[in-house]
Amino acid sequence: MREIYLPTPTAMWSAFVDMRDALPGALVTSVGMTLTGYGLGLALGVGMGLAFAYSQLLRDLLGGVLDFIRPTPVFALIPLFLLWFGIGRGPQIALIAMGTSVVLSVTTLDAVRNVSPTHIRAAATLGATRRTIYRTVVLPSIFPHLLGAVRFSAAAAWGLDVAAELIGSQNGLGYLMMTRQQYIDTAGVLVVVVIYGLLATVLDRVIVLVERPLTAWTTREQPSATETAFRAG
């Protein structure tokens, strides 16, 4: 009875061996959906945040919609996605994209609002146009601050994949996990959880590796004054 709640490593290995034929196809399905939805959400979220920050008209027209969607739990939208879009890969990817884009759009908009006015005034004094200021001052300034949201949304995308596979999926890691749960196979469920954790870690490491050369010009990698004080103490 105890193994129902906390299976042994041996039981987990047996569950892994039992699922090994189904895992390659499930991995391809889940990784493909997650990366596609995350990529779309990244482009949509950052693009929408930049557009809102640039245009007061867009903020007036669509800002209220974003403020309404932002606190709404994505998981609560699953029945609506089923009703509106039906069953299939498209609605699943759309759910992942929506969940990640909301986080990134809000973070992007806040990052633009926090750009130092001194830098903007200095560029304007030198004769830069509004578009030039946005391209050469605002965008480089917000880039380092977006990376935390990019990493957070990447981790969230894997959880959204599990939710997305509730929408009539017949394959994937989330579907495999739900199947194992129906048979009270805790070891099998934990195996899939571990796989999700490994996938999330790999994606996070890839983002960090891409981030470092892109932010080498900033002081982001240097210890802050607070960290230095703690170390000295």
Secondary structure in CASP SS format (residue, H / E / C, confidence):
PFRMAT SS
TARGET T0000
AUTHOR 0000-0000-0000
METHOD secondary structure of the structure
MODEL  1
M C 1.00
R H 1.00
E H 1.00
I H 1.00
Y H 1.00
L C 1.00
P C 1.00
T C 1.00
P H 1.00
T H 1.00
A H 1.00
M H 1.00
W H 1.00
S H 1.00
A H 1.00
F H 1.00
V H 1.00
D H 1.00
M H 1.00
R C 1.00
D C 1.00
A C 1.00
L H 1.00
P H 1.00
G H 1.00
A H 1.00
L H 1.00
V H 1.00
T H 1.00
S H 1.00
V H 1.00
G H 1.00
M H 1.00
T H 1.00
L H 1.00
T H 1.00
G H 1.00
Y H 1.00
G H 1.00
L H 1.00
G H 1.00
L H 1.00
A H 1.00
L H 1.00
G H 1.00
V H 1.00
G H 1.00
M H 1.00
G H 1.00
L H 1.00
A H 1.00
F H 1.00
A H 1.00
Y H 1.00
S C 1.00
Q H 1.00
L H 1.00
L H 1.00
R H 1.00
D H 1.00
L H 1.00
L H 1.00
G H 1.00
G H 1.00
V H 1.00
L H 1.00
D H 1.00
F H 1.00
I H 1.00
R C 1.00
P C 1.00
T C 1.00
P C 1.00
V H 1.00
F H 1.00
A H 1.00
L H 1.00
I H 1.00
P H 1.00
L H 1.00
F H 1.00
L H 1.00
L H 1.00
W H 1.00
F H 1.00
G C 1.00
I C 1.00
G C 1.00
R H 1.00
G H 1.00
P H 1.00
Q H 1.00
I H 1.00
A H 1.00
L H 1.00
I H 1.00
A H 1.00
M H 1.00
G H 1.00
T H 1.00
S H 1.00
V H 1.00
V H 1.00
L H 1.00
S H 1.00
V H 1.00
T H 1.00
T H 1.00
L H 1.00
D H 1.00
A H 1.00
V H 1.00
R H 1.00
N C 1.00
V C 1.00
S C 1.00
P H 1.00
T H 1.00
H H 1.00
I H 1.00
R H 1.00
A H 1.00
A H 1.00
A H 1.00
T H 1.00
L C 1.00
G C 1.00
A C 1.00
T C 1.00
R H 1.00
R H 1.00
T H 1.00
I H 1.00
Y H 1.00
R H 1.00
T H 1.00
V H 1.00
V H 1.00
L H 1.00
P H 1.00
S H 1.00
I H 1.00
F H 1.00
P H 1.00
H H 1.00
L H 1.00
L H 1.00
G H 1.00
A H 1.00
V H 1.00
R H 1.00
F H 1.00
S H 1.00
A H 1.00
A H 1.00
A H 1.00
A H 1.00
W H 1.00
G H 1.00
L H 1.00
D H 1.00
V H 1.00
A H 1.00
A H 1.00
E C 1.00
L C 1.00
I C 1.00
G C 1.00
S C 1.00
Q C 1.00
N C 1.00
G C 1.00
L H 1.00
G H 1.00
Y H 1.00
L H 1.00
M H 1.00
M H 1.00
T H 1.00
R H 1.00
Q H 1.00
Q H 1.00
Y C 1.00
I C 1.00
D C 1.00
T H 1.00
A H 1.00
G H 1.00
V H 1.00
L H 1.00
V H 1.00
V H 1.00
V H 1.00
V H 1.00
I H 1.00
Y H 1.00
G H 1.00
L H 1.00
L H 1.00
A H 1.00
T H 1.00
V H 1.00
L H 1.00
D H 1.00
R H 1.00
V H 1.00
I H 1.00
V H 1.00
L H 1.00
V H 1.00
E H 1.00
R H 1.00
P H 1.00
L H 1.00
T C 1.00
A C 1.00
W C 1.00
T C 1.00
T C 1.00
R C 1.00
E C 1.00
Q C 1.00
P C 1.00
S C 1.00
A H 1.00
T H 1.00
E H 1.00
T H 1.00
A H 1.00
F H 1.00
R H 1.00
A H 1.00
G C 1.00
END
